[in-house]
Amino acid sequence: MPWVFTPAQPAALRDIAGAERDAIEAQLLRVGAVLLRGFALRSALDLREFAASFGAPLASYERGCLRLRVSIS
């Protein structure tokens, strides 16, 4: 399950990027996913810029995800 990060009051992602970066990175390493809720976004570019600020290359899903095989357990 992802770690859920919700600001106490509505905030822009860029406003918490520096202050909460260590906590977000620690949770990404611990649980593998972070769910960001309650942030003011003007566009998808806001989210992209926030994600890019962590320094890792961003994946592109413009053409969807190619699945080679799906297995059902």
Buried (B, 14 or more C-beta within 10 A) or exposed (E): EEBEBEBEEEBBBEEBBEEBEEEBEEBBEEEEEBEBEEBEEEEEEBBEEBBEEEEEEEEEEEEEEEEEEEEEE
